[in-house]
Amino acid sequence: MSSPYPANRDTGPFHTELCRMASIRHPIIQGALGGVGSPALVAAVSNSGGLGVLPTWGVPLEQLRINIRRTRELTPRPFGINITPIGPSFARTRADVIVEEGVGVVTTGRADPRQPIVSFLKQHGVRVIAVVPTVRHARRMETEGVDVVVASGSEAGGHVGRVATLPLVPQVVDVVKIPVVAAGGIADGRGLVAVLFLGACGIRWAPASWLRWSVIPHRR
Ligand SMILES: Cc1cc2nc3c(=O)[nH]c(=O)nc-3n(C[C@H](O)[C@H](O)[C@H](O)COP(=O)(O)O)c2cc1C
Protein backbone atom coordinates (compact mmCIF):
# COMPACT_ATOMS: atom_id res chain seq x y z
CA MET A 1 0.00 0.00 0.00
CA SER A 2 1.34 3.42 -0.86
CA SER A 3 2.02 5.96 1.88
CA PRO A 4 -0.80 8.41 2.69
CA TYR A 5 1.84 11.12 3.02
CA PRO A 6 3.42 13.12 0.21
CA ALA A 7 6.78 11.81 -0.96
CA ASN A 8 8.34 15.26 -0.55
CA ARG A 9 9.70 15.31 2.98
CA ASP A 10 9.54 19.10 3.00
CA THR A 11 5.76 18.89 3.23
CA GLY A 12 5.30 15.58 5.09
CA PRO A 13 4.21 14.98 8.69
CA PHE A 14 7.74 15.28 10.01
CA HIS A 15 8.22 18.69 8.45
CA THR A 16 7.13 20.60 11.52
CA GLU A 17 7.07 24.19 12.69
CA LEU A 18 10.65 23.69 13.90
CA CYS A 19 11.76 22.75 10.38
CA ARG A 20 10.12 25.84 8.90
CA MET A 21 11.50 28.14 11.57
CA ALA A 22 15.09 26.85 11.46
CA SER A 23 15.12 26.03 7.71
CA ILE A 24 15.99 22.38 8.40
CA ARG A 25 14.70 19.18 6.86
CA HIS A 26 14.31 16.96 9.93
CA PRO A 27 12.88 18.17 13.28
CA ILE A 28 16.08 17.43 15.18
CA ILE A 29 18.27 19.89 17.08
CA GLN A 30 21.67 18.57 18.05
CA GLY A 31 22.20 18.93 21.80
CA ALA A 32 25.23 21.11 22.41
CA LEU A 33 28.12 19.09 23.81
CA GLY A 34 30.22 21.45 25.89
CA GLY A 35 33.88 20.52 25.75
CA VAL A 36 33.52 18.02 22.92
CA GLY A 37 31.14 19.41 20.26
CA SER A 38 33.35 20.03 17.24
CA PRO A 39 32.70 21.86 13.93
CA ALA A 40 32.96 18.44 12.24
CA LEU A 41 30.05 17.03 14.27
CA VAL A 42 27.94 20.17 13.91
CA ALA A 43 28.45 20.24 10.14
CA ALA A 44 27.66 16.52 9.85
CA VAL A 45 24.33 17.02 11.65
CA SER A 46 23.43 20.06 9.53
CA ASN A 47 24.48 18.34 6.31
CA SER A 48 22.16 15.47 7.29
CA GLY A 49 19.18 17.81 7.60
CA GLY A 50 19.12 18.50 11.34
CA LEU A 51 20.31 21.61 13.16
CA GLY A 52 23.91 21.22 14.30
CA VAL A 53 24.78 23.34 17.34
CA LEU A 54 28.22 24.53 18.44
CA PRO A 55 28.82 24.79 22.20
CA THR A 56 30.24 27.85 23.97
CA TRP A 57 30.80 26.10 27.29
CA GLY A 58 34.56 25.70 27.75
CA VAL A 59 35.30 27.50 24.46
CA PRO A 60 37.37 30.74 24.58
CA LEU A 61 35.77 33.63 22.72
CA GLU A 62 38.19 33.74 19.78
CA GLN A 63 38.00 29.95 19.45
CA LEU A 64 34.24 30.30 19.14
CA ARG A 65 34.74 32.61 16.18
CA ILE A 66 37.18 30.13 14.62
CA ASN A 67 34.72 27.27 15.21
CA ILE A 68 31.89 29.21 13.52
CA ARG A 69 34.04 29.90 10.45
CA ARG A 70 35.30 26.32 10.33
CA THR A 71 31.73 24.99 10.49
CA ARG A 72 30.76 27.30 7.60
CA GLU A 73 33.55 25.77 5.54
CA LEU A 74 32.10 22.31 6.22
CA THR A 75 28.40 22.97 5.61
CA PRO A 76 26.26 25.38 3.58
CA ARG A 77 23.28 24.48 5.83
CA PRO A 78 22.04 26.41 8.88
CA PHE A 79 23.55 25.67 12.27
CA GLY A 80 23.17 27.20 15.73
CA ILE A 81 25.20 28.21 18.76
CA ASN A 82 24.44 27.19 22.34
CA ILE A 83 24.90 29.81 25.06
CA THR A 84 25.32 28.48 28.56
CA PRO A 85 24.57 31.64 30.56
CA ILE A 86 27.09 31.35 33.38
CA GLY A 87 27.05 35.11 33.92
CA PRO A 88 25.86 38.28 32.16
CA SER A 89 29.22 39.04 30.60
CA PHE A 90 29.70 35.47 29.33
CA ALA A 91 26.29 35.52 27.63
CA ARG A 92 26.70 39.05 26.23
CA THR A 93 30.18 38.49 24.77
CA ARG A 94 29.00 35.26 23.11
CA ALA A 95 25.89 37.01 21.79
CA ASP A 96 28.10 39.73 20.27
CA VAL A 97 30.17 37.16 18.37
CA ILE A 98 27.02 35.33 17.22
CA VAL A 99 25.56 38.56 15.79
CA GLU A 100 28.88 39.64 14.23
CA GLU A 101 29.29 36.26 12.55
CA GLY A 102 25.67 36.19 11.35
CA VAL A 103 24.57 32.93 12.98
CA GLY A 104 20.78 32.65 12.81
CA VAL A 105 19.83 30.39 15.74
CA VAL A 106 20.80 30.30 19.41
CA THR A 107 19.92 27.63 21.92
CA THR A 108 20.37 28.31 25.61
CA GLY A 109 21.13 25.79 28.30
CA ARG A 110 21.46 25.56 32.10
CA ALA A 111 19.81 28.88 32.93
CA ASP A 112 17.82 31.89 31.83
CA PRO A 113 20.07 34.08 29.62
CA ARG A 114 17.98 37.06 30.81
CA GLN A 115 15.69 39.31 28.87
CA PRO A 116 18.25 41.89 27.61
CA ILE A 117 20.24 39.09 25.91
CA VAL A 118 17.09 37.60 24.37
CA SER A 119 16.02 41.05 23.11
CA PHE A 120 19.50 41.80 21.74
CA LEU A 121 19.56 38.55 19.76
CA LYS A 122 16.01 39.00 18.51
CA GLN A 123 16.70 42.59 17.41
CA HIS A 124 19.45 41.18 15.21
CA GLY A 125 17.19 38.56 13.67
CA VAL A 126 18.50 35.59 15.68
CA ARG A 127 15.95 32.89 16.61
CA VAL A 128 16.19 31.95 20.29
CA ILE A 129 15.43 28.43 21.52
CA ALA A 130 15.49 28.16 25.33
CA VAL A 131 15.97 24.91 27.24
CA VAL A 132 13.63 24.69 30.25
CA PRO A 133 13.28 22.06 33.00
CA THR A 134 9.85 23.10 34.35
CA VAL A 135 6.53 24.67 33.38
CA ARG A 136 7.42 27.78 35.38
CA HIS A 137 10.62 28.31 33.41
CA ALA A 138 8.77 27.72 30.14
CA ARG A 139 6.29 30.48 30.98
CA ARG A 140 9.09 32.84 31.94
CA MET A 141 11.05 32.27 28.75
CA GLU A 142 7.92 32.78 26.65
CA THR A 143 7.40 36.10 28.42
CA GLU A 144 11.01 37.06 27.67
CA GLY A 145 10.25 36.59 23.97
CA VAL A 146 12.02 33.40 22.94
CA ASP A 147 10.79 31.66 19.77
CA VAL A 148 10.77 28.05 21.01
CA VAL A 149 11.17 26.26 24.34
CA VAL A 150 12.83 22.88 24.77
CA ALA A 151 11.10 20.89 27.53
CA SER A 152 14.12 19.01 28.79
CA GLY A 153 13.38 16.09 31.09
CA SER A 154 15.56 14.71 33.85
CA GLU A 155 16.79 11.98 31.49
CA ALA A 156 18.74 14.52 29.42
CA GLY A 157 22.50 14.13 29.64
CA GLY A 158 24.15 16.87 31.67
CA HIS A 159 20.81 18.47 32.53
CA VAL A 160 19.56 19.52 35.94
CA GLY A 161 15.79 19.10 35.51
CA ARG A 162 13.91 16.91 37.97
CA VAL A 163 10.75 16.22 35.96
CA ALA A 164 10.91 13.33 33.49
CA THR A 165 10.41 13.96 29.76
CA LEU A 166 7.13 12.04 29.39
CA PRO A 167 5.16 14.14 31.93
CA LEU A 168 7.05 17.40 31.28
CA VAL A 169 6.42 17.74 27.53
CA PRO A 170 2.59 17.75 27.57
CA GLN A 171 2.56 20.02 30.63
CA VAL A 172 4.68 22.60 28.80
CA VAL A 173 2.69 22.18 25.57
CA ASP A 174 -0.46 23.00 27.55
CA VAL A 175 0.80 26.28 29.01
CA VAL A 176 2.77 28.04 26.27
CA LYS A 177 1.67 29.29 22.86
CA ILE A 178 5.10 29.03 21.21
CA PRO A 179 6.40 25.75 19.71
CA VAL A 180 7.80 23.14 22.11
CA VAL A 181 10.71 20.78 21.43
CA ALA A 182 11.30 17.71 23.62
CA ALA A 183 14.62 16.51 25.08
CA GLY A 184 15.83 13.80 27.39
CA GLY A 185 16.11 10.06 26.95
CA ILE A 186 14.91 9.98 23.34
CA ALA A 187 16.63 6.92 21.90
CA ASP A 188 15.49 6.66 18.28
CA GLY A 189 12.79 7.48 15.74
CA ARG A 190 10.07 5.93 17.91
CA GLY A 191 10.91 8.46 20.63
CA LEU A 192 10.60 11.26 18.06
CA VAL A 193 7.16 10.02 16.97
CA ALA A 194 6.09 9.68 20.62
CA VAL A 195 6.92 13.27 21.51
CA LEU A 196 5.31 14.58 18.32
CA PHE A 197 2.14 12.88 19.58
CA LEU A 198 2.60 14.67 22.91
CA GLY A 199 2.47 17.98 21.06
CA ALA A 200 6.17 18.69 20.53
CA CYS A 201 7.42 19.85 17.14
CA GLY A 202 10.81 18.13 17.33
CA ILE A 203 13.58 16.85 19.55
CA ARG A 204 16.85 18.10 20.97
CA TRP A 205 19.08 15.10 20.91
CA ALA A 206 22.54 14.09 22.05
CA PRO A 207 22.94 10.35 21.62
CA ALA A 208 26.11 8.70 22.94
CA SER A 209 27.08 7.80 19.37
CA TRP A 210 27.42 11.51 18.55
CA LEU A 211 29.52 12.00 21.66
CA ARG A 212 31.97 9.32 20.57
CA TRP A 213 31.91 10.60 16.98
CA SER A 214 32.65 14.11 18.11
CA VAL A 215 35.58 13.38 20.37
CA ILE A 216 37.61 11.66 17.66
CA PRO A 217 37.82 14.47 15.06
CA HIS A 218 38.21 17.00 17.87
CA ARG A 219 41.55 15.42 18.82
CA ARG A 220 42.91 15.40 15.29
C1 LIG B 1 28.92 15.68 27.55
C2 LIG B 1 27.71 16.57 27.47
C3 LIG B 1 27.88 17.94 27.34
C4 LIG B 1 26.77 18.77 27.26
N1 LIG B 1 26.97 20.12 27.11
C5 LIG B 1 25.90 20.94 27.00
C6 LIG B 1 26.09 22.34 26.80
O1 LIG B 1 27.22 22.85 26.72
N2 LIG B 1 24.99 23.11 26.71
C7 LIG B 1 23.72 22.59 26.79
O2 LIG B 1 22.75 23.35 26.69
N3 LIG B 1 23.50 21.25 26.96
C8 LIG B 1 24.56 20.44 27.06
N4 LIG B 1 24.35 19.08 27.22
C9 LIG B 1 22.98 18.55 27.13
C10 LIG B 1 22.73 18.03 25.69
O3 LIG B 1 22.98 19.06 24.78
C11 LIG B 1 21.31 17.55 25.39
O4 LIG B 1 20.38 18.53 25.54
C12 LIG B 1 20.85 16.46 26.21
O5 LIG B 1 21.90 15.57 26.38
C13 LIG B 1 19.62 15.84 25.51
O6 LIG B 1 19.23 14.71 26.14
P1 LIG B 1 19.79 13.25 25.73
O7 LIG B 1 21.22 13.24 26.16
O8 LIG B 1 18.93 12.34 26.56
O9 LIG B 1 19.59 13.10 24.25
C14 LIG B 1 25.45 18.23 27.31
C15 LIG B 1 25.28 16.82 27.44
C16 LIG B 1 26.38 16.00 27.51
C17 LIG B 1 26.15 14.53 27.61
The ligand as an SDF file (V2000), in Angstrom:
LIG
                    3D

 31 33  0  0  0  0  0  0  0  0999 V2000
   28.9170   15.6840   27.5530 C   0  0  0  0  0  0  0  0  0  0  0  0
   27.7050   16.5660   27.4650 C   0  0  0  0  0  0  0  0  0  0  0  0
   27.8750   17.9370   27.3420 C   0  0  0  0  0  0  0  0  0  0  0  0
   26.7680   18.7710   27.2630 C   0  0  0  0  0  0  0  0  0  0  0  0
   26.9710   20.1170   27.1080 N   0  0  0  0  0  0  0  0  0  0  0  0
   25.9010   20.9350   26.9980 C   0  0  0  0  0  0  0  0  0  0  0  0
   26.0940   22.3360   26.8050 C   0  0  0  0  0  0  0  0  0  0  0  0
   27.2180   22.8470   26.7190 O   0  0  0  0  0  0  0  0  0  0  0  0
   24.9910   23.1080   26.7110 N   0  0  0  0  0  0  0  0  0  0  0  0
   23.7200   22.5920   26.7870 C   0  0  0  0  0  0  0  0  0  0  0  0
   22.7460   23.3520   26.6890 O   0  0  0  0  0  0  0  0  0  0  0  0
   23.5020   21.2500   26.9630 N   0  0  0  0  0  0  0  0  0  0  0  0
   24.5630   20.4350   27.0590 C   0  0  0  0  0  0  0  0  0  0  0  0
   24.3540   19.0750   27.2180 N   0  0  0  0  0  0  0  0  0  0  0  0
   22.9820   18.5460   27.1320 C   0  0  0  0  0  0  0  0  0  0  0  0
   22.7300   18.0290   25.6930 C   0  0  0  0  0  0  0  0  0  0  0  0
   22.9780   19.0650   24.7850 O   0  0  0  0  0  0  0  0  0  0  0  0
   21.3150   17.5470   25.3910 C   0  0  0  0  0  0  0  0  0  0  0  0
   20.3770   18.5310   25.5380 O   0  0  0  0  0  0  0  0  0  0  0  0
   20.8450   16.4550   26.2150 C   0  0  0  0  0  0  0  0  0  0  0  0
   21.8980   15.5710   26.3840 O   0  0  0  0  0  0  0  0  0  0  0  0
   19.6230   15.8410   25.5090 C   0  0  0  0  0  0  0  0  0  0  0  0
   19.2320   14.7100   26.1380 O   0  0  0  0  0  0  0  0  0  0  0  0
   19.7870   13.2540   25.7320 P   0  0  0  0  0  0  0  0  0  0  0  0
   21.2200   13.2410   26.1640 O   0  0  0  0  0  0  0  0  0  0  0  0
   18.9250   12.3420   26.5610 O   0  0  0  0  0  0  0  0  0  0  0  0
   19.5870   13.0990   24.2490 O   0  0  0  0  0  0  0  0  0  0  0  0
   25.4500   18.2260   27.3150 C   0  0  0  0  0  0  0  0  0  0  0  0
   25.2810   16.8240   27.4400 C   0  0  0  0  0  0  0  0  0  0  0  0
   26.3810   16.0020   27.5120 C   0  0  0  0  0  0  0  0  0  0  0  0
   26.1540   14.5270   27.6130 C   0  0  0  0  0  0  0  0  0  0  0  0
  1  2  1  0
  2  3  1  0
  2 30  2  0
  3  4  2  0
  4  5  1  0
  4 28  1  0
  5  6  2  0
  6  7  1  0
  6 13  1  0
  7  8  2  0
  7  9  1  0
  9 10  1  0
 10 11  2  0
 10 12  1  0
 12 13  2  0
 13 14  1  0
 14 15  1  0
 14 28  1  0
 15 16  1  0
 16 17  1  0
 16 18  1  0
 18 19  1  0
 18 20  1  0
 20 21  1  0
 20 22  1  0
 22 23  1  0
 23 24  1  0
 24 25  2  0
 24 26  1  0
 24 27  1  0
 28 29  2  0
 29 30  1  0
 30 31  1  0
M  END
$$$$
